[in-house]
Amino acid sequence: MELALLADEELERVTATLSGDITAEALRQSLILSDGSLLIFFTRPIAAGFMVAALILFFLPALLPLLARIRGRVAPQKA
C-alpha cells in the first residue's frame, strides 16, 4: 500500500512540475475518485482517445527515424 502511495505522490510531483498546480490538483481528485487506479483515464472513449494521441505524439520523435530506416530497406532499388 505504501508503494502505491509513493507512486501517486511521485506522479503528482511530476504533473505539478510539468503542467502546474491546477493540473496536479485535478489529477489528485481523479485518483481519489478512482481509489488510486490509473484506469480512470482509459474508461471513457474520449479520454482513451486523448491518451492514445498523447502517447503517439510522445513517442513520434523516436519512431520517425526507425520508420524511415524500415522504408529505406523495403523500398525497391533503382538501377
N, C-alpha and C positions, 0 to 999 in steps of 0.2 A: 504494500500500500504506500509506503514512504517513497519508493522508487517512482511510482506513478505521480505522486505529488511533486517530486523533484523535477520530473519531465515536464509537467504542466507549468511549473514556475519558470523553468528554462525557456519554454515556448513563449510564455508571456513576456519574458525579458527581451527575447529576440524580436517579437512583434512590436513591443513598445519602442525598441531602438530603431527599427526599420520604418514603422508606419505611424508611430505616435501613440500617445496615451489613450485617445478615444478608441482606436482600433484594439488596443490591448484590453481595455475595459469591455468592449463588445465580445472579444474572444473569451474573456473570463466568464462573462454571463452565459455565453453559449455552452461552455464546458460545464458550468454549474447545472444548466438545464438538462444536459445530456449525461449527467453523472460522470463526467470526465472522458466520455467516449468521443473520439475524433470523427466517428461515423456520421455525426450530425451534419458535417459538411458535405456528405455524399448522398444523403437521403432524399433530398428534393432534386428534381431534374435540373432546375436552373442552377442550383448550387454545384451539382456534379458537372454540369457543362462549363461553368466558370473555372472549376478546379482543373478539369482536363485542359482547358485553354491555357491556364496559368502554367501547368506542368509542361505543356508543349513549348510555350514561349521561354520557359526557364531552361529547357534542355536543347532548344533550337541551335544556339551557337556551337554546341559540342557536336550536334548531329549533322550540320551542314557540310563540314569537311569530310565526314565519313560518307555521306551520300554522294558527294562529288567524286570521291575516290572509287566508290562502287560503280557509279555511272561510267567513269573512265575505263574501268576494266570490262564492263559489259558491252560498251559501245563497239560496233564493228569497226575494224581498222580500215582506213582509206589508203589506197595504194598510190 
